[in-house]
Amino acid sequence: MPDARHYVVLGNGTAGTTAAETLRKNDPDCRISLFTDEPYPLYNRVALPPFLKGKTPESKLFMKTMEFHRDRNICFYPNVRVCKVDLESRTIVTDTGNDFSYDRLLVATGGTPNHLDVPGADADGVCYFQTLDDTKDLVERIERGRSAVSIGGSYISYELAEGFRSRGLHVTWLIRGPRFLHRVIDEDGGELVDRIARHHGVDMVYEDTADHIETRDGHVAAVISRGSRRIEADIVGCGLGLTYNHGFLPSGSVDIKYGIVTNEYLETNVEGVYAAGDIAEFYDVDLDRHYTMGTWASASLHGRISALNMLGDRQPVRDVRQYTTTLFDSRMTVIGATPDIRPEIQGVSRVYPNGSNPTNWSYRRLFFYENRLVGAALIGDMARKVELVKTIRSKNDVWDDRERLLS
């Protein structure tokens, strides 16, 4: 229909794909164009760590197909990179030389892994872990390798260490800070993660990082640390954070800090332009803070809410984020807000030993702001998880009840 509104969605992760699907359900006559620089329709990024470990086959990763988009009249453009957005003419320009006008634009392009910036970091065998192609490359390298180093103190570096070890490599985990997730878990939680990792044969190194990569015939041979350690490796996996993909937006137009700044409705400061998923530095009304939220469930929620607001609704983001991952034979969940979002958040914690095997131990850290429970970090026993989420959503003063919540 020539007068139908045209929605352009950049990025086909769960935020972008959910947005496109929501737009179609609520506006049967609109035009929708969905762009991605990857060759695939939506796949489950949460399932990439199990795929890396050999526990999930590649065929189980895909959540959408090309036919899905065709059947819903969503124009899907794989392997296409957006080079420029002209905000005045409401047009995007792609690397294919084509331009597309839009009435509403959603930016859900996520981020690109930060690369290791030391001599030798361009050697064959220095790897990153974000996309399906990254994971397939890692699997091939693991099959030929004997030892690996994981660099970083984030979820990604942990998932690399676990993936390498589960496939039989000798693994050294090199963390620049004092512990894993040092902004979220305290010393007791860090010690438990250390015990679990060492129990599974991982060599742990803290407060040290790579100085340079030693190479042999262009391939990784060892990591030389700033602390003068020489760690032999066939593979170096890096989990060093993300740089968000918003360079195609004109400088000084859309408000950008770390991510793309939005209000609670995922609207940017430019009319008709929205952001969703990892890249959205959205406003949290309850905490009076802007921050990014990089979880699959939150990105899906962003996709749905941004689409409804692009259609004319006024739905704010009200979410209790939850990220759950394996921790070798244990599990870890981070819920809600943590001190990296707002420094005034206060944490209280407790470790529950259970025998000599640290995999059976539990850890809870609860986060409070203005006497309200706003978040939690759990390792091991998840029995309190549902109650904690309900308590966060209640927004009640529960400071005096903290001991019971910890127990």
Secondary structure as UniProt FT lines:
FT   TURN            2..3
FT   STRAND          6..10
FT   HELIX           14..26
FT   TURN            28..29
FT   STRAND          31..35
FT   HELIX           45..47
FT   HELIX           48..52
FT   TURN            53..54
FT   HELIX           58..60
FT   HELIX           66..71
FT   TURN            72..73
FT   STRAND          74..77
FT   TURN            78..79
FT   STRAND          82..86
FT   TURN            87..90
FT   STRAND          91..94
FT   TURN            95..96
FT   STRAND          99..101
FT   STRAND          104..107
FT   STRAND          111..113
FT   TURN            119..122
FT   STRAND          126..128
FT   HELIX           132..144
FT   STRAND          147..151
FT   HELIX           155..166
FT   TURN            167..168
FT   STRAND          170..175
FT   TURN            180..184
FT   HELIX           187..199
FT   TURN            200..201
FT   STRAND          202..206
FT   STRAND          210..216
FT   TURN            217..218
FT   STRAND          219..225
FT   TURN            226..227
FT   STRAND          230..232
FT   STRAND          235..238
FT   STRAND          242..244
FT   TURN            247..248
FT   TURN            251..253
FT   STRAND          260..261
FT   TURN            264..265
FT   TURN            271..272
FT   STRAND          273..275
FT   HELIX           277..279
FT   STRAND          280..284
FT   TURN            285..288
FT   STRAND          289..291
FT   HELIX           296..310
FT   TURN            311..312
FT   STRAND          322..327
FT   TURN            328..329
FT   STRAND          330..336
FT   TURN            339..341
FT   TURN            343..344
FT   STRAND          346..352
FT   HELIX           358..360
FT   STRAND          362..369
FT   TURN            370..371
FT   STRAND          372..379
FT   TURN            383..384
FT   HELIX           385..394
FT   HELIX           399..401
FT   HELIX           402..406
//
